[in-house]
């Protein structure tokens, strides 16, 4: 849809790997609140938001899988 019609697509998932594969920009909700926004690439690197890193099993202090 995005490529064919040049439309923004809102994709909701609880699967981080789907978000990494499909998403460009991300919004992370924690306890029903927007906790962080940014590019998908930044969410998965060492500078990603602590709450998101905990959610995907990364060590928040080290930025890699615990």
N, C-alpha and C positions, 0 to 999 in steps of 0.2 A: 504494500500500500504506500509506504513512504517513498519508494523509488518511482513507482508508476505515477503517483498523483502529487508528489512533493508535499505530503501532509505529515504533520507531527502525529506520532502514534504514542499513546500511553499504554505501557505494558506493565502489568502488576505481577510480581512473582515472589515466592519465598525461596526460590532456588538461586543462590548467588552465581552459580556458573552460567545459568541462563541470562542473568543480568549482564555478566561480563561479556558474553558472546553476542548478545543482541543490542544492548544499550549503548548509548553515547553519553547521555547525561543521566545521573541517578539522584534520587531522593531517598534517604534512609529514615524510616519512621521507627521510633523507639517509644514504647508506651503511649501510642496514639499521638505522638508529637514529632514534628519534623526535627530530626537530630542533626542531619547533615545533608548538604547538596554538593554536587561536583561531577566531574567526569568519571565515567566507569573506570578508566585506567587509574585515576588517582585513588579511587576507593580501594583498589586491590594492591597498592604499593605500600611501602613503609609509612607514608605520610597519611594514609587513610584514617578516617575517624575511629576513635577507640571503640565505640559501641558496635560499629560495623565489624571491626577486626575481631572483636569477641564473638560476634554472631557467627562468623565464618570459621572460627576456631584458630585465629591467628593470635599470637602473643602480642598484646597491645604495646608492650615495651620494646619488643624486637622487630615487629612488623613482619613476622613470618609464622607459618603454622606451628602451633604449640606441640 
